[in-house]
Amino acid sequence: MLILPLEPTDDLADPIFKDAEGCKLWLGQLQLTHLQIAHSQLLYQITELNRYPMSGLERMKMLELLRETVGFVQEDYARKLIDKPLPLNDDEITIFMSIVQLWQAMLKGYQRCLQFYILGEKELTTHGALLCQRCLCYCGLEIFEYLRTRYEFSPSLWRQMHELYAYAEQNDLQKTEVEELDYRTDCAATYVKTLLSCYANPAELSRWQLQQMNRWLATWSSTISLAKSYRLNRGEADPLAVDISGESGLLRADEVLHNDSMRYMDMAPMSKLLRVKTILMQQGQTPQQVGLGDQYDSHACHELLILLHQNWCENRHRRSGGQRKKISRAVRLVCLMNGIHAHLSQKGKKPSRMDKLAIVKIETMGYVPNSDLPAPEVEHPLENWVIENENIMGACIVRADESGRRYRIRQLVAIKSAKSSFMLGSVAWMNVTREGRLQMGIKYIPGQPMPVRISAAGINLARTEAQAFLMPALPSVRTPASLIIPRGWFHPGLAIEMRESNDEFTMLQLGFSVERGMDFERVSFTPA
């Protein structure tokens, strides 16, 4: 029998509404103009409701009334976390945890109703599928919140998801359709949606991509079935597997040992769906015509379709560039164009002494404003990180220091070990571990960077002078020389002057953009 993690109810609990009619009246008076207050009121009242003893049917009616308002407030409140660097600051962590707690409160409420169903409450006899689906839905929403905020979640959430689906399957409820807010779904589709969301390399996806994928999966997940066996078909996407007695998500079917608790996901229908939509968009159809919703950025939708097919159907999880070797090597890291440039240039003298005020400013701001301390070690302190695994394409690193700078996806960084020089790279993905450590995937930019300064030839006040890096040609991989310049500086055909550290200069003409990051752009050039 399914055992739900519920605490006893309390006669002292005092929610402001105690039946469906009172709940409806309260929702009609709830002011949504001040988001934080509305969110706080919803969280408090639903938490009190979960403690209040009452029948399962009446509780279910109230939760069904609350769903739309909770979803609206949660989505609006979560916008405060859009495009925030990691790790989150204290105020942002408070918002994040409040959002998670409200999803948990909704989950606990439906778990109470499901408990009454399991114990045989007559009024809930026909609502088993709906209650299972709602529990899977809110457990999945809690997981999704962690995914889009890039914080690692507890394996216990997987255990809850698997146990709920197993119960639905045992009672033949997994394919019974129920009404969602704007579409019909079932327990299996809701379960598959969360499984695929977590298998899409979410740490590499932007918040927009994650939310768009979540909307698409609301309808796509119904095309995927879960079975107790699988068959390999040549030329089709390989099946995926999940252990419903375990504490993890999807794996490739050929990477697991078969047992009775394994369920297999045939990815051939999803592969066909994604390929058809990709082809139609390549032929000029809009996202709306292809059935991708009211999106107007065709390029972004097309790019996401390709990425999802790679992650779900092409085994992109097996990395290119060779198998990554697990190691533990200490490295130093610096970010920001001027910080990297300072360390590569090694200009300035290290101060012989430092007053207390300067030390405080360095610890809090990372540099000393308006000071005469130009040494790179002082103005741009190096952070201590550890490489966990690595290949020629990149590395996974985790911060060894207790605190440090905040980072963004596709930000330029430079790392070096004790016996090597600096190597440039960009942040391909990142998350915060359950222990609070920042973890990042670094995509290396091959070649030894040379710090240079560039300025636009002729009169161009918008591009007077900037720091840049000259990346050498690599004949072995047929890669020509390139320049890494600040984001927003590039213009095709722009004539520039490149000056090296010895003040020798070369006239160049910019060609095309090779790679665009958050704060940099890698561009081609030709001698002018």
Protein Blocks (a to p, Z undefined) as FASTA:
>chain_A
ZZdddddddfkbccfbfbfklmmmmmmmpcfkbmmlmmmmmmmmmmmmmmpgcdfklmmm
mmmmmmmmmmmmmmmmmmmmgoiacdddfklmmmmmmmmmmmmmmmmmmmmmmmmmmnop
aklmmmmmmmmmmmmmmmmmmmmmmmmnopacdfklmmmmmmmmmmmmmnopmmmccddf
kbccdfklmmmmmmmmmmnommlpcfklmmmmmmmmmmmmmmpccdfbdcddehiacddd
ddfkbcbdcddfklcccdfkbccddfklmmmmmmmmmmmmmnopafklnonajafblmlm
mmmmmmmmmmmmnopmpcghiaaddddddddddehjklmmmmmnogajddfbdcfklmmm
mmmnopaehiabfbfklmmccdddddfbdcfkbccdddfbfbdcdddehiacddddfkbc
cdddddfbdcddfkopacddddddedjddddddddehjdfklmbacdddddddfknopac
dddddehkacghiacddddfkopacddddfbdfbdcfkbccdddddZZ
